[in-house]
Amino acid sequence: MGKLAGKIAIVTGGGSGIGREICKQFAEEECAAVAIFDINLEGAQETLQIIGSGTTKVFAYKVDVADTANVQQAVAQFVEDAGGSPDILVNNVGWDQAFWFLDTQPEFWDKLIAINYKGVLNMCWVVLKLMVAAGRGGRVINVASDAGRLGAAHEAVYSGCKGAVITFTKALAREHSRHNILCNVVSPGATRTAGYDNVKYSRDDPEQFDAKNERQIPLRRIGEPGEVARMITFLATDDASYVQGQIISVSGGLTMVG
Ligand SMILES: NC(=O)c1ccc[n+]([C@@H]2O[C@H](COP(=O)([O-])OP(=O)(O)OC[C@H]3O[C@@H](n4cnc5c(N)ncnc54)[C@H](O)[C@@H]3O)[C@@H](O)[C@H]2O)c1
């Protein structure tokens, strides 16, 4: 039997990259139902098709996680479609482009904060109420970034948002331990996805970006999205039953915290 048998999960940003791999692994572990919340419905539907029909019922929804009303409506719809409330929430959506902070404008900060931080607040606010009410415990796994631990040049506002996600998750872990809801952070480093390319090609040195990253990473390579998803899947299972309020980097050794 799969390690997630009978569980109901929501994965945001499941239409691409790391999120797609999370959905695939959740299906391999025989989750009962997985909702893909993505602003790109085509991407979400592609993930659904890749997984195909099996033990896991997969549902794709077009959702902007930055929009509170949209999140409330989509979660309610999924609860109806799945026939139960979520046990697992993975906040994986993220977005960035690389600029020097002084070259950015407030409108750009608003967009980054809405997607990378308010989106996490929206999802947690709506889903945690259901988890608490259901009384079955639960898992919240927020995807941050090593930029949020180290601070990344050209990614100052994004680094701040991810740092906020990290501290917010620790606070949630303290507030929800009494409900046996475990809240943890997975912090990827450079990982080969469309999101990585989006950052790479907004820089003025895209052809050197991979090599620069590889020089900084002790394992000397860019990660694969499935390698990050593997840690998220672990945190969703009973194997992680005593892991609470932690930040775990999956970044080839880029961040080593004592
Ligand atoms: N790839 C990397 O190098 C890297 C490094 C550090 C952290 N991360 C983090 O990992 C997570 C996944 O990144 P990825 O590289 O797989 O990204 P990706 O761009 O490949 O996938 C992100 C998905 O989120 C969706 N999305 C974007 N805005 C949305 C919104 N407002 N509402 C709903 N869906 C939205 C996109 O449509 C896309 O399908 C993000 O939180 C990112 O910040 C990635």
Ligand as a Chemical Component Dictionary entry (heavy atoms), coordinates in Angstrom:
data_LIG
# 
_chem_comp.id                   LIG 
_chem_comp.type                 NON-POLYMER 
_chem_comp.pdbx_formal_charge   0 
_chem_comp.three_letter_code    LIG 
# 
loop_
_chem_comp_atom.comp_id 
_chem_comp_atom.atom_id 
_chem_comp_atom.alt_atom_id 
_chem_comp_atom.type_symbol 
_chem_comp_atom.charge 
_chem_comp_atom.model_Cartn_x 
_chem_comp_atom.model_Cartn_y 
_chem_comp_atom.model_Cartn_z 
_chem_comp_atom.pdbx_ordinal 
LIG N1  N1  N 0  13.464 26.135 -9.826  1  
LIG C1  C1  C 0  14.287 26.703 -8.968  2  
LIG O1  O1  O 0  15.490 26.874 -9.240  3  
LIG C2  C2  C 0  13.779 27.105 -7.613  4  
LIG C3  C3  C 0  14.709 27.520 -6.664  5  
LIG C4  C4  C 0  14.287 27.891 -5.400  6  
LIG C5  C5  C 0  12.942 27.856 -5.097  7  
LIG N2  N2  N 1  12.039 27.469 -6.043  8  
LIG C6  C6  C 0  10.628 27.465 -5.651  9  
LIG O2  O2  O 0  10.058 26.218 -5.979  10 
LIG C7  C7  C 0  8.671  26.396 -6.286  11 
LIG C8  C8  C 0  8.348  25.759 -7.616  12 
LIG O3  O3  O 0  9.135  26.401 -8.599  13 
LIG P1  P1  P 0  9.348  25.849 -10.081 14 
LIG O4  O4  O 0  10.745 26.180 -10.430 15 
LIG O5  O5  O -1 8.846  24.479 -10.201 16 
LIG O6  O6  O 0  8.399  26.890 -10.861 17 
LIG P2  P2  P 0  7.583  26.773 -12.233 18 
LIG O7  O7  O 0  7.513  28.162 -12.759 19 
LIG O8  O8  O 0  8.136  25.720 -13.112 20 
LIG O9  O9  O 0  6.140  26.333 -11.700 21 
LIG C9  C9  C 0  5.366  27.216 -10.928 22 
LIG C10 C10 C 0  3.895  26.974 -11.216 23 
LIG O10 O10 O 0  3.144  27.926 -10.439 24 
LIG C11 C11 C 0  2.106  28.442 -11.247 25 
LIG N3  N3  N 0  1.702  29.769 -10.757 26 
LIG C12 C12 C 0  2.413  30.927 -10.840 27 
LIG N4  N4  N 0  1.712  31.934 -10.283 28 
LIG C13 C13 C 0  0.546  31.387 -9.822  29 
LIG C14 C14 C 0  -0.576 31.908 -9.141  30 
LIG N5  N5  N 0  -0.667 33.208 -8.825  31 
LIG N6  N6  N 0  -1.584 31.068 -8.800  32 
LIG C15 C15 C 0  -1.531 29.761 -9.126  33 
LIG N7  N7  N 0  -0.482 29.205 -9.807  34 
LIG C16 C16 C 0  0.538  30.022 -10.131 35 
LIG C17 C17 C 0  2.677  28.489 -12.654 36 
LIG O11 O11 O 0  1.653  28.532 -13.632 37 
LIG C18 C18 C 0  3.493  27.204 -12.690 38 
LIG O12 O12 O 0  2.733  26.113 -13.160 39 
LIG C19 C19 C 0  8.421  27.912 -6.224  40 
LIG O13 O13 O 0  7.901  28.257 -4.958  41 
LIG C20 C20 C 0  9.789  28.502 -6.403  42 
LIG O14 O14 O 0  9.897  29.788 -5.832  43 
LIG C21 C21 C 0  12.431 27.092 -7.280  44 
# 
loop_
_chem_comp_bond.comp_id 
_chem_comp_bond.atom_id_1 
_chem_comp_bond.atom_id_2 
_chem_comp_bond.value_order 
_chem_comp_bond.pdbx_ordinal 
LIG N1  C1  SING 1  
LIG C1  O1  DOUB 2  
LIG C1  C2  SING 3  
LIG C2  C3  SING 4  
LIG C2  C21 DOUB 5  
LIG C3  C4  DOUB 6  
LIG C4  C5  SING 7  
LIG C5  N2  DOUB 8  
LIG N2  C6  SING 9  
LIG N2  C21 SING 10 
LIG C6  O2  SING 11 
LIG C6  C20 SING 12 
LIG O2  C7  SING 13 
LIG C7  C8  SING 14 
LIG C7  C19 SING 15 
LIG C8  O3  SING 16 
LIG O3  P1  SING 17 
LIG P1  O4  DOUB 18 
LIG P1  O5  SING 19 
LIG P1  O6  SING 20 
LIG O6  P2  SING 21 
LIG P2  O7  DOUB 22 
LIG P2  O8  SING 23 
LIG P2  O9  SING 24 
LIG O9  C9  SING 25 
LIG C9  C10 SING 26 
LIG C10 O10 SING 27 
LIG C10 C18 SING 28 
LIG O10 C11 SING 29 
LIG C11 N3  SING 30 
LIG C11 C17 SING 31 
LIG N3  C12 SING 32 
LIG N3  C16 SING 33 
LIG C12 N4  DOUB 34 
LIG N4  C13 SING 35 
LIG C13 C14 SING 36 
LIG C13 C16 DOUB 37 
LIG C14 N5  SING 38 
LIG C14 N6  DOUB 39 
LIG N6  C15 SING 40 
LIG C15 N7  DOUB 41 
LIG N7  C16 SING 42 
LIG C17 O11 SING 43 
LIG C17 C18 SING 44 
LIG C18 O12 SING 45 
LIG C19 O13 SING 46 
LIG C19 C20 SING 47 
LIG C20 O14 SING 48 
# 
